[in-house]
Amino acid sequence: MRFAISIPQFSADGAFDPAAFRAYLTRVEQSGFDSAWTQEQMLGSKPQLGPIETMTYAAACTEHLRLGCVVFVSTLHSPVHLAKSISSLDQLSRGRIEVGFGTGGKQRPFGAFGVDPERYVARFYEGLDVMTRLWRDSRTDYQGEFWQLTDAAMEPKPFQKPNPPMWFGGSGRTALCRAVMSPGLFSGFFGAGQVSTAKFADQVQIVRETLAESGRPADDFAIAKRVYIAVDDDARSARERINAELAALYMRKSPEVEAAAIAGTPEECAVQLREVVAAGAQLILFTPVFAQAEHLERLASEVMPVLGAGTSG
């Protein structure tokens, strides 16, 4: 069992504290976490730093910790620009980067990014094709619906060969099956934080069935889950606080998101986390949405030992 934790991204204008950020990541490296992750939210009223920039700063503050983003809504990106940023960051970190990708779903503000909402899935897979070719091939010729390249080269390639581990973030059966069946593309499935443990278990079952049908070894496809979490000796306070913070993050109050989050005493949280493990998670990404430094300490000292955390070195 492996555990990860979110990298602090919530910072109001002028409030970023470099020393506190560095101290947080130092403690993450010391506390047995496998990796630390960002998330992407381009538009929203809650102040959230960009994932690439935050990961770059985190890479400079750490030595061996793996760093990731789950997920980039790559449908909204130029794949050439995103490929260059990820490749550069993988070089700067000496091969410590992992990346998750998702389509974003139909609810995304596609008009703000000049994207045709009727073709977002096709754009998603074509964009990934462009990125992986730029990472893997010395020269790329590509004539797609959305992007065209002629004898294009991108250097340097990622430090990790042929590219950093790529996770898929999606929910529907069709999307999950297609991700599993895409040869040489995704190395794992990352369940979303707003998805309940029961629904996550259903998604894992789809993934496992598809792996079996395709003949792909299950050991080659990892399973992870983001978990929004609040640990407090006062369980009621933990629930009230995390519900308020999630409403701000998602820009609306959502009973489904609230129900998916785990909140309570360390013992109560451990019980709920065991259900996530039983559902199939091999990596759990703890995502506190307030008091992150305090949560880091409580998770490492009061929750992970109970669940049997492995260390990253």
KAJOCOR-V618376 format. One line per field, one symbol per residue. phi: phi as a letter, one per 40 degrees, with the letter a starting at -180 (. if undefined). burial: + if it has 24 or more other C-alpha atoms within 12 Angstrom, else -. Layout:
phi = ???
burial = ???
This chain:
phi = .bbbaccdbcacdgccbdcccccdccccccbgccabbbbbacbicccbcccccccccccccbbbccbababcccdcbccccccccccccccccggbbbbbbacggccccdccbgbcccbccccdcccccccccccbbcbbbabbcbbbbbfcbbbccdccbcacdbbbbabcdccccccccccgbcbabbcccccccccdccccccccccdcccgcccccbcbbacbcabbacbccccccccccccccccgacbdccccccbaicdccccccccccccchccbbccbcbafccccdcccccbbccccgccbch
burial = ++++++++++----------++-++++++-++++++++++++-----+++++++++++++++-+++++++++++++++++-++++++++++++++++++++++++--+-+----+----++-+++++++++++++++--+-+---++------+-+++++--++++++++++--++++++++--+++++++++++++-+++-++++++-++---------++++++++++++-----++-+++++++-+-------++++++++++++++-+++++++++++++++++++-++-++++++-+++--+-+----
